[in-house]
Amino acid sequence: KISVERINIKGNNITNENVIRNQLLLDEGDPYNEILSNKSINNIKGLNFFRSVNSEILEGSNSDTRILNIEVEEKATGEISAGAGFGTSGGTIIFGVKENNYLGKGIAVNTNFTINAESIKGLFSVRNPNFNNTDKSAFFSIEATETDRLKNSGYKMNKTGLNLGTRFEYFDDFYLGLKTSSFFENIETNS
């Protein structure tokens, strides 16, 4: 019976090691299984934090143990987007910042703003795919919109929303989620 003696991870200067280890289906001391080893490497690639992921299997301190060496090459995981346009409702400016591996913890942070002649809209969201090392995803988002149509239609509206939820794997590749949302709306009219 061949077992895993050690798993070495190299090349992760930004990403925390536990983020990578959470994707492994093998652990030190487990029986070695080539299928689980390959699936673990695919899970790490699926994070989309690394330009390349390479692995090698070496013989351990004796003939019935193996050492799994994983070498990763990190890549930029953030995005900045900006845009401008003009249409029937006037000009629009869009700006957004997104980071998929915030502080190397695997947390996704997204913020964006849309501004046009009548409204301002903003969104901020955070998603942790492995909240407290429970293999459950937790997410939070807050959004706000202010629409000013006092001149044209006679009203001004403020809308603020909050979303909070979780998602987890119930069976193999079958996920369940729970989400709660709250919206607050304020309408001001010309009277």
Summary of the structure (lengths in Angstrom):
residues: 191
radius of gyration: 23.5
end to end distance: 82.6
largest distance: 86.2
contacts: 516
relative contact order: 0.12
helix: 11%
strand: 62%
